[in-house]
Amino acid sequence: MTAVILDTLAYSRRQKMNTTPSRAVDAIGRAHALARADARIVSLVPSLTELLFELGVGDRLVGRTGFCIHPKDRIKTVPKVGGTKSVDIEAIRALAPTHLIVNIDENEKPTIDLLAGFVPNVIVTHPLGPLDNPPLYRLIGGIFGRESRAAELSEAFRKAYADAVLACVDLPRVVSDLEVAVDDGIARHLHFANPGGGRLGYAGNRKRRPLPEDRTHAAVPVARGSRAAFLGTLRVP
């Protein structure tokens, strides 16, 4: 037997990213209305640039960073606007975007503040672990009218995540200084020790912090190797 560790505080934070067809709330609590079909999107987050294509709204993307390289067969025609931190403000202004997608760890707040001066809708994201992916799918899908596709991606993630966790059940339970951005997501589900810390603040202003001592967990026992049983108990927000 192993234990599936559910971080209830992180779960509550993710649940705050609620979405409906006309409303989506981002990582800083800002509500976003349903975007029009002619929305013009600039993404400063490589992974979310790829997500836009997965959701079926890649045709609305008008700008991306040089680090946004997927999907390779479609991304090359989208203009570059610098890097995740060395952003070309005027290049973005010239593209006249209606929506800007940013990330607290990837992008610098002074840059985001400048862009917010002329981009009507700034979508702020801040995933901290693997289980933050489904809420991201729903957030972006909810804003751009792709809720059904977001639901499909969430279910595919749930199954892939279950497979990844079960594949690790028999590995030695030792975790040493995991990259903080991973935030010990899978490790928690395998009852590994917390590797220690996380990040707060925008890129360029990061601070390591200890895991709060009062963070609570709920353990759900799962039979080793039982994918069906694990899928039945796995709570993906």
Backbone hydrogen bonds, N-H to C=O, Kabsch-Sander energy under -0.5 kcal/mol:
donor,donor_aa,acceptor,acceptor_aa,energy
2,T,222,V,-1.6
4,V,220,V,-1.9
5,I,3,A,-0.7
5,I,188,R,-0.5
6,L,4,V,-0.6
6,L,218,A,-1.5
7,D,5,I,-0.6
8,T,6,L,-1.0
8,T,216,T,-1.2
9,L,216,T,-0.6
11,Y,7,D,-2.2
12,S,8,T,-2.1
13,R,9,L,-2.1
14,R,10,A,-2.4
15,Q,11,Y,-2.2
16,K,12,S,-0.8
16,K,13,R,-0.7
17,M,14,R,-1.9
18,N,16,K,-2.0
20,T,23,R,-3.0
23,R,20,T,-1.1
24,A,32,H,-1.4
25,V,18,N,-1.6
26,D,24,A,-0.5
26,D,30,R,-2.5
27,A,124,V,-2.6
29,G,26,D,-1.8
32,H,24,A,-3.2
35,A,143,I,-3.6
39,A,36,R,-1.6
41,I,39,A,-0.5
41,I,60,R,-2.9
42,V,99,H,-2.4
43,S,63,G,-2.2
44,L,101,I,-2.7
48,L,45,V,-0.5
49,T,45,V,-2.0
50,E,46,P,-1.8
51,L,47,S,-1.6
52,L,48,L,-2.0
53,F,49,T,-1.2
54,E,50,E,-2.0
55,L,51,L,-2.4
56,G,52,L,-0.6
56,G,53,F,-0.9
57,V,52,L,-2.8
60,R,57,V,-1.9
61,L,58,G,-1.3
62,V,41,I,-3.3
63,G,41,I,-1.2
64,R,79,P,-1.9
65,T,43,S,-0.6
66,G,82,G,-2.5
68,C,65,T,-1.3
69,I,67,F,-1.2
74,R,71,P,-1.8
75,I,71,P,-2.5
76,K,72,K,-0.6
77,T,74,R,-0.6
78,V,75,I,-1.9
81,V,64,R,-2.1
83,G,86,S,-1.9
87,V,85,K,-1.5
88,D,81,V,-2.6
89,I,87,V,-1.2
92,I,88,D,-1.8
93,R,89,I,-2.3
94,A,90,E,-2.2
95,L,91,A,-0.9
95,L,92,I,-0.6
96,A,92,I,-0.6
96,A,93,R,-1.2
98,T,40,R,-2.3
99,H,40,R,-2.4
100,L,121,N,-2.8
101,I,42,V,-2.6
102,V,100,L,-0.6
102,V,123,I,-2.7
104,I,125,T,-2.4
107,N,103,N,-2.6
111,T,108,E,-0.5
112,I,108,E,-2.1
113,D,109,K,-2.8
114,L,110,P,-1.8
115,L,111,T,-2.3
116,A,112,I,-2.4
117,G,113,D,-0.5
117,G,114,L,-1.1
118,F,115,L,-1.8
119,V,115,L,-2.2
121,N,98,T,-1.2
122,V,120,P,-0.5
123,I,100,L,-3.5
123,I,121,N,-0.6
124,V,122,V,-0.7
125,T,102,V,-1.8
132,D,129,G,-2.0
133,N,130,P,-1.8
136,L,132,D,-1.3
137,Y,133,N,-2.4
138,R,134,P,-2.4
139,L,135,P,-2.5
140,I,136,L,-2.6
141,G,137,Y,-2.6
142,G,138,R,-2.5
143,I,139,L,-1.8
144,F,140,I,-2.0
145,G,142,G,-0.6
146,R,141,G,-3.6
150,A,146,R,-2.2
151,A,147,E,-2.1
152,E,148,S,-1.8
153,L,149,R,-2.3
154,S,150,A,-2.2
155,E,151,A,-2.1
156,A,152,E,-2.2
157,F,153,L,-2.3
158,R,154,S,-2.3
159,K,155,E,-1.9
160,A,156,A,-2.2
161,Y,157,F,-3.2
162,A,158,R,-2.0
163,D,159,K,-2.1
164,A,160,A,-2.1
165,V,161,Y,-2.5
166,L,162,A,-2.6
167,A,163,D,-1.9
168,C,164,A,-0.6
168,C,165,V,-1.2
169,V,166,L,-1.0
171,L,168,C,-1.7
174,V,172,P,-2.0
177,D,175,V,-0.6
182,V,179,E,-1.7
183,D,179,E,-0.7
183,D,180,V,-1.0
185,G,182,V,-1.2
188,R,184,D,-2.1
189,H,185,G,-1.2
190,L,186,I,-1.0
190,L,187,A,-0.8
191,H,188,R,-1.7
192,F,187,A,-2.9
198,G,209,R,-0.6
200,L,207,K,-0.8
203,A,104,I,-1.7
203,A,107,N,-1.4
205,N,202,Y,-2.2
207,K,200,L,-0.9
209,R,198,G,-1.0
215,R,212,P,-1.4
218,A,6,L,-1.4
220,V,4,V,-1.6
222,V,2,T,-1.7
226,S,223,A,-2.0
227,R,225,G,-1.3
230,F,226,S,-2.3
231,L,227,R,-2.8
232,G,228,A,-1.6
233,T,229,A,-0.9
233,T,230,F,-0.9
234,L,230,F,-2.2
236,V,234,L,-0.9
